[in-house]
Amino acid sequence: MARSQSSPHRQVRQARALLWAGEGVANGEIARRCGASAKSVRRWRSRFAEEGAASVGRVRAGRGRPAVIGSDKIEAIVSDTLTTVPDDGSAGWSTRAMGERHGVGKDTVARIWRSRGLRPWRVDTYKLSADPDFESKVIDVVGLYLNPPEAAAVFAFDEKTQVQALDRTQPSLPTGPGRSGAMTHGYRRCGTVDLFAAMNAAAGEVLHDTRRRHTGRDVLGFFKLIDLHVPKDQQLHVILDNLSAHKSQPVRDWLAHPRRKRWHLHFTPTSSSWLNLIETWFSVLTRKALTNTSSTSVAELENRIDWWVEHWNDNPEPFTWTRTAQQTIDKAAPGKATLDRTTKSATHH
């Protein structure tokens, strides 16, 4: 407490006084060092002897500076924060705007918000699946991760669309002692490419291809690539989302052929891309190979992706799903219940 840089001043001062008392310093000398009276020092020591460290710096009930505003005004500020928005069209309240509304200072509003745990300037994002078959699909997909069928290959598949080849308008600056690297925010668009990828859930190896579009025929072309890389005596399970191209007529016709009896598609619930492990791999790819880079053409971008995937497959790292299907369903349950109760937010967003 005595060394704290963030605790209240009175707590730090009392802690220092008690440490000096423990070293045998007289009350009068402690008072001089602390800028307090000897009576205050004796009171601190007595209270510490009775209540321990919890008493240090704490103001007893009924003591200290009286409240400047009443509880009614505090509750009104809290209520307005939770249920209203400013009349000027702002998305939310600031401390100054709320202070003007209630005739108090911005610091008073800030203290009230802090004491109630209110942060109206912050908005988190969420997305809940409205799929009526959410639970059954979660059980199906998670079951493939945790208990894959024998003599079968399980792939997590998806597309990363509109990957941009961006050519920076000025050279990047290198990292130096005490200085981070720098890259200009100006760029030229040199085209886009769609990345198709499927991860072997057990081995972590990734099959990939780049295409200019992601139509049903492009999906079919990638499915044929997967089919070529999996031994004919293995069953093939593919986890994918509900994109219309994944269910297009060319894909359905190809899968309906007797030779594709080993193919099994497992669709994730709508709005549940987090259930597909390939999305995690896309995140790693973006962070390590695509962010803070420059490509003068689509071909250069494709070569960069090919090179990085080749090195990934030299030492693949499979992602391990650890949560059971029931745990996954239970984690989504509170959000669903809240959404059912609140069809429209209190602030009308």
VEXDREN-2710 file (C-alpha; in Angstrom, 1 decimal):
% VEXDREN-2710
k/r/px/py/pz
1/MET/0.0/0.0/0.0
2/ALA/2.8/2.4/0.9
3/ARG/4.4/2.0/-2.5
4/SER/1.2/2.2/-4.6
5/GLN/1.1/4.7/-7.4
6/SER/-2.7/4.4/-7.9
7/SER/-4.3/4.0/-4.5
8/PRO/-6.0/7.0/-2.8
9/HIS/-3.6/9.4/-1.0
10/ARG/-5.0/8.8/2.4
11/GLN/-4.4/5.0/2.1
12/VAL/-0.8/5.5/1.0
13/ARG/-0.2/8.0/3.8
14/GLN/-1.7/5.9/6.5
15/ALA/0.3/2.8/5.3
16/ARG/3.5/4.8/5.5
17/ALA/2.7/6.0/8.9
18/LEU/2.0/2.4/10.2
19/LEU/5.3/1.2/8.7
20/TRP/7.2/3.9/10.5
21/ALA/5.3/3.1/13.7
22/GLY/6.4/-0.5/13.2
23/GLU/10.0/0.7/13.1
24/GLY/9.6/2.5/16.4
25/VAL/9.3/6.1/15.1
26/ALA/7.5/8.3/17.6
27/ASN/4.0/9.5/16.9
28/GLY/5.1/13.2/16.8
29/GLU/7.8/12.4/14.2
30/ILE/5.3/10.4/12.1
31/ALA/2.8/13.2/12.2
32/ARG/5.5/15.6/11.0
33/ARG/6.5/13.3/8.1
34/CYS/2.9/12.8/7.1
35/GLY/1.7/16.3/7.5
36/ALA/-1.0/15.2/10.0
37/SER/-1.6/15.6/13.7
38/ALA/-0.3/13.3/16.4
39/LYS/-3.9/12.6/17.4
40/SER/-4.6/11.3/13.8
41/VAL/-1.5/9.0/14.0
42/ARG/-2.7/7.5/17.3
43/ARG/-6.1/7.0/15.8
44/TRP/-4.7/5.2/12.8
45/ARG/-2.5/2.9/15.0
46/SER/-5.4/2.1/17.3
47/ARG/-7.8/1.3/14.4
48/PHE/-5.1/-0.9/12.8
49/ALA/-4.6/-2.8/16.0
50/GLU/-8.4/-3.5/16.2
51/GLU/-9.3/-4.1/12.5
52/GLY/-6.1/-5.0/10.7
53/ALA/-5.0/-4.0/7.2
54/ALA/-8.6/-3.6/5.9
55/SER/-9.0/-0.4/7.9
56/VAL/-6.1/1.4/6.3
57/GLY/-7.4/4.3/4.3
58/ARG/-11.0/3.4/4.7
59/VAL/-13.4/6.2/5.8
60/ARG/-15.8/5.1/8.5
61/ALA/-19.5/5.5/8.0
62/GLY/-20.7/8.9/9.0
63/ARG/-17.3/10.5/8.6
64/GLY/-15.6/12.2/5.7
65/ARG/-17.0/14.9/3.3
66/PRO/-20.8/14.9/3.1
67/ALA/-22.4/14.0/-0.2
68/VAL/-22.8/16.9/-2.5
69/ILE/-25.9/15.5/-4.4
70/GLY/-28.7/13.4/-3.1
71/SER/-29.5/9.8/-3.8
72/ASP/-32.5/10.8/-5.9
73/LYS/-30.3/12.7/-8.4
74/ILE/-27.8/9.8/-8.5
75/GLU/-30.6/7.4/-9.3
76/ALA/-31.9/9.8/-12.0
77/ILE/-28.5/10.0/-13.6
78/VAL/-28.2/6.2/-13.6
79/SER/-31.7/5.8/-15.0
80/ASP/-31.1/8.3/-17.8
81/THR/-27.8/6.6/-18.7
82/LEU/-29.5/3.2/-19.1
83/THR/-32.8/4.2/-20.7
84/THR/-32.4/7.4/-22.7
85/VAL/-30.2/8.9/-25.4
86/PRO/-29.4/12.6/-25.9
87/ASP/-31.9/14.8/-27.7
88/ASP/-29.2/16.2/-30.1
89/GLY/-29.0/12.8/-32.0
90/SER/-25.8/11.6/-30.4
91/ALA/-25.5/7.8/-30.1
92/GLY/-24.8/8.0/-26.3
93/TRP/-24.2/10.1/-23.3
94/SER/-20.9/11.8/-22.4
95/THR/-20.1/12.9/-18.9
96/ARG/-20.4/16.6/-19.9
97/ALA/-23.8/16.1/-21.6
98/MET/-25.2/14.1/-18.7
99/GLY/-23.8/16.7/-16.3
100/GLU/-25.5/19.5/-18.1
101/ARG/-28.8/17.6/-18.1
102/HIS/-28.7/17.3/-14.3
103/GLY/-26.8/20.4/-13.3
104/VAL/-23.7/18.6/-11.9
105/GLY/-20.1/18.4/-13.0
106/LYS/-18.6/15.9/-15.4
107/ASP/-16.4/14.5/-12.7
108/THR/-19.5/13.8/-10.5
109/VAL/-21.1/11.9/-13.4
110/ALA/-17.9/10.0/-14.0
111/ARG/-17.7/8.9/-10.3
112/ILE/-21.4/7.7/-10.4
113/TRP/-20.8/5.7/-13.6
114/ARG/-17.6/4.2/-12.1
115/SER/-19.3/3.3/-8.9
116/ARG/-22.2/1.6/-10.8
117/GLY/-19.9/-0.1/-13.3
118/LEU/-21.5/1.9/-16.2
119/ARG/-19.5/2.4/-19.4
120/PRO/-22.0/3.9/-21.9
121/TRP/-19.3/4.9/-24.4
122/ARG/-18.5/1.2/-24.9
123/VAL/-20.5/-1.1/-27.2
124/ASP/-19.6/-4.7/-27.5
125/THR/-20.7/-6.8/-30.5
126/TYR/-22.4/-10.1/-30.6
127/LYS/-24.1/-12.5/-33.0
128/LEU/-26.4/-15.3/-32.0
129/SER/-27.5/-18.1/-34.2
130/ALA/-31.2/-18.2/-35.0
131/ASP/-30.9/-21.6/-36.6
132/PRO/-33.8/-23.8/-35.4
133/ASP/-31.5/-26.8/-35.7
134/PHE/-28.7/-25.1/-33.7
135/GLU/-28.3/-27.8/-31.1
136/SER/-28.4/-30.7/-33.4
137/LYS/-25.8/-29.1/-35.7
138/VAL/-23.5/-28.3/-32.8
139/ILE/-23.7/-31.9/-31.6
140/ASP/-23.0/-33.1/-35.2
141/VAL/-20.0/-30.8/-35.8
142/VAL/-18.4/-31.0/-32.3
143/GLY/-18.8/-34.8/-32.4
144/LEU/-16.6/-34.9/-35.5
145/TYR/-14.0/-32.9/-33.7
146/LEU/-14.0/-34.8/-30.5
147/ASN/-14.8/-38.3/-31.7
148/PRO/-14.1/-38.6/-35.5
149/PRO/-15.2/-41.7/-37.3
150/GLU/-12.7/-44.5/-37.9
151/ALA/-11.1/-44.8/-41.3
152/ALA/-12.4/-41.3/-42.2
153/ALA/-10.9/-37.9/-43.0
154/VAL/-12.6/-34.9/-41.5
155/PHE/-12.0/-31.5/-43.2
156/ALA/-13.1/-28.0/-42.1
157/PHE/-13.7/-26.0/-45.3
158/ASP/-14.5/-22.4/-46.2
159/GLU/-13.6/-19.6/-48.5
160/LYS/-11.8/-16.3/-47.6
161/THR/-13.3/-14.0/-50.2
162/GLN/-12.0/-10.7/-51.7
163/VAL/-8.4/-11.0/-50.5
164/GLN/-6.9/-7.8/-51.8
165/ALA/-3.6/-7.3/-53.5
166/LEU/-2.5/-3.9/-52.2
167/ASP/0.6/-2.1/-53.5
168/ARG/1.8/0.5/-51.1
169/THR/2.5/3.9/-52.7
170/GLN/5.7/4.5/-50.7
171/PRO/8.4/2.1/-49.5
172/SER/8.1/0.6/-46.0
173/LEU/10.6/1.8/-43.4
174/PRO/12.6/-0.9/-41.5
175/THR/12.6/-1.5/-37.8
176/GLY/15.5/0.1/-35.8
177/PRO/16.6/0.5/-32.2
178/GLY/13.9/2.3/-30.4
179/ARG/11.8/2.6/-33.5
180/SER/9.1/0.4/-35.0
181/GLY/8.7/-0.3/-38.6
182/ALA/6.5/2.0/-40.6
183/MET/4.2/1.5/-43.6
184/THR/2.4/4.2/-45.5
185/HIS/-1.4/4.1/-45.4
186/GLY/-1.6/4.9/-49.1
187/TYR/-2.1/2.0/-51.4
188/ARG/-3.2/1.0/-54.9
189/ARG/-5.7/-1.8/-55.4
190/CYS/-4.3/-4.4/-57.8
191/GLY/-7.1/-6.9/-57.8
192/THR/-8.7/-9.5/-55.5
193/VAL/-8.6/-13.3/-55.2
194/ASP/-10.8/-15.8/-53.4
195/LEU/-9.0/-18.3/-51.2
196/PHE/-10.5/-21.8/-50.8
197/ALA/-9.0/-23.9/-48.0
198/ALA/-9.8/-27.1/-46.2
199/MET/-8.0/-28.2/-43.0
200/ASN/-7.6/-31.9/-42.1
201/ALA/-8.9/-31.6/-38.5
202/ALA/-6.7/-34.5/-37.3
203/ALA/-3.4/-33.7/-39.0
204/GLY/-3.6/-29.9/-39.4
205/GLU/-2.6/-30.0/-43.1
206/VAL/-4.4/-27.6/-45.4
207/LEU/-5.5/-28.0/-49.0
208/HIS/-5.9/-24.7/-50.7
209/ASP/-6.6/-23.1/-54.0
210/THR/-7.1/-19.5/-55.3
211/ARG/-9.8/-18.5/-57.7
212/ARG/-11.3/-15.3/-59.1
213/ARG/-14.9/-16.2/-58.0
214/HIS/-16.6/-18.4/-55.5
215/THR/-19.6/-19.7/-57.5
216/GLY/-21.0/-23.2/-57.2
217/ARG/-18.7/-24.4/-60.0
218/ASP/-15.7/-23.0/-58.1
219/VAL/-16.8/-24.9/-55.0
220/LEU/-17.2/-28.1/-57.0
221/GLY/-13.7/-27.6/-58.5
222/PHE/-12.3/-27.5/-54.9
223/PHE/-14.3/-30.5/-53.8
224/LYS/-12.8/-32.4/-56.6
225/LEU/-9.3/-31.3/-55.4
226/ILE/-10.2/-32.7/-51.9
227/ASP/-11.5/-35.9/-53.4
228/LEU/-8.1/-36.4/-55.2
229/HIS/-6.1/-36.0/-52.0
230/VAL/-8.1/-38.4/-49.9
231/PRO/-7.5/-42.2/-50.3
232/LYS/-10.5/-43.9/-52.0
233/ASP/-10.9/-46.3/-49.1
234/GLN/-11.6/-43.5/-46.6
235/GLN/-14.9/-41.8/-45.8
236/LEU/-14.9/-38.1/-46.3
237/HIS/-16.6/-35.7/-43.9
238/VAL/-16.6/-31.9/-44.7
239/ILE/-17.6/-29.2/-42.2
240/LEU/-18.9/-26.1/-44.0
241/ASP/-21.3/-23.2/-43.6
242/ASN/-24.6/-22.5/-45.3
243/LEU/-23.4/-20.4/-48.3
244/SER/-25.7/-21.0/-51.2
245/ALA/-22.7/-22.0/-53.4
246/HIS/-22.1/-24.9/-51.1
247/LYS/-25.6/-26.2/-52.0
248/SER/-25.7/-25.2/-55.6
249/GLN/-27.0/-27.6/-58.3
250/PRO/-23.6/-28.5/-59.7
251/VAL/-22.4/-29.5/-56.3
252/ARG/-25.6/-31.5/-55.5
253/ASP/-25.5/-33.3/-58.9
254/TRP/-21.8/-34.2/-58.3
255/LEU/-22.4/-35.5/-54.8
256/ALA/-25.4/-37.5/-55.9
257/HIS/-23.3/-39.8/-58.1
258/PRO/-22.7/-43.2/-56.6
259/ARG/-19.0/-42.7/-56.7
260/ARG/-19.4/-39.9/-54.1
261/LYS/-21.2/-42.1/-51.5
262/ARG/-18.2/-41.6/-49.2
263/TRP/-18.9/-37.8/-49.1
264/HIS/-20.7/-36.4/-46.1
265/LEU/-21.4/-32.7/-45.6
266/HIS/-21.9/-31.3/-42.1
267/PHE/-23.3/-27.8/-42.1
268/THR/-22.6/-25.4/-39.2
269/PRO/-25.6/-23.5/-37.7
270/THR/-26.2/-20.1/-39.3
271/SER/-24.1/-17.2/-37.8
272/SER/-21.8/-19.7/-36.2
273/SER/-18.5/-19.4/-38.2
274/TRP/-16.6/-19.8/-34.9
275/LEU/-17.6/-23.5/-35.0
276/ASN/-15.5/-24.0/-38.2
277/LEU/-11.8/-24.6/-37.4
278/ILE/-10.7/-23.3/-40.8
279/GLU/-11.8/-19.8/-39.6
280/THR/-9.0/-20.0/-37.0
281/TRP/-6.5/-20.9/-39.6
282/PHE/-7.7/-18.0/-41.8
283/SER/-7.0/-15.7/-38.8
284/VAL/-3.4/-17.0/-38.5
285/LEU/-2.9/-16.7/-42.2
286/THR/-4.1/-13.1/-42.2
287/ARG/-2.0/-12.1/-39.2
288/LYS/1.2/-13.7/-40.4
289/ALA/1.1/-13.5/-44.2
290/LEU/-1.4/-10.8/-45.3
291/THR/-1.3/-8.0/-42.8
292/ASN/1.4/-5.3/-43.3
293/THR/2.4/-6.6/-46.7
294/SER/2.5/-5.2/-50.2
295/SER/1.6/-7.0/-53.4
296/THR/1.9/-5.4/-56.8
297/SER/-0.4/-8.0/-58.5
298/VAL/-2.8/-10.8/-57.9
299/ALA/-0.1/-13.2/-59.0
300/GLU/2.3/-11.9/-56.4
301/LEU/-0.4/-12.3/-53.8
302/GLU/-1.2/-15.8/-54.8
303/ASN/2.5/-16.7/-54.7
304/ARG/2.7/-15.3/-51.2
305/ILE/-0.2/-17.4/-50.0
306/ASP/1.2/-20.5/-51.7
307/TRP/4.6/-20.0/-50.1
308/TRP/3.1/-19.5/-46.6
309/VAL/0.8/-22.5/-46.9
310/GLU/3.6/-24.7/-48.1
311/HIS/5.6/-23.8/-45.0
312/TRP/2.6/-24.4/-42.8
313/ASN/2.2/-27.9/-44.2
314/ASP/5.9/-28.7/-43.5
315/ASN/5.0/-28.5/-39.8
316/PRO/1.2/-28.4/-39.5
317/GLU/-0.4/-27.5/-36.2
318/PRO/-3.9/-29.0/-35.8
319/PHE/-6.3/-27.0/-33.7
320/THR/-7.8/-29.0/-30.8
321/TRP/-11.4/-28.5/-30.0
322/THR/-11.8/-28.9/-26.2
323/ARG/-15.4/-27.9/-25.3
324/THR/-18.1/-30.6/-25.5
325/ALA/-21.2/-30.1/-27.5
326/GLN/-23.3/-29.5/-24.3
327/GLN/-20.8/-27.0/-23.0
328/THR/-21.0/-25.1/-26.3
329/ILE/-24.8/-25.1/-26.2
330/ASP/-24.9/-24.0/-22.5
331/LYS/-22.5/-21.1/-23.3
332/ALA/-24.9/-19.8/-25.9
333/ALA/-28.0/-20.3/-23.8
334/PRO/-27.8/-17.1/-21.6
335/GLY/-27.4/-14.9/-24.7
336/LYS/-30.4/-16.5/-26.3
337/ALA/-32.4/-16.0/-23.2
338/THR/-31.5/-12.4/-23.0
339/LEU/-32.3/-11.8/-26.6
340/ASP/-35.7/-13.4/-26.2
341/ARG/-36.5/-11.1/-23.3
342/THR/-35.2/-8.0/-25.0
343/THR/-36.4/-7.7/-28.5
344/LYS/-35.5/-4.0/-28.6
345/SER/-32.8/-2.3/-26.5
346/ALA/-33.7/0.3/-23.9
347/THR/-31.8/3.0/-25.8
348/HIS/-33.6/2.1/-29.1
349/HIS/-30.5/1.2/-31.1
END
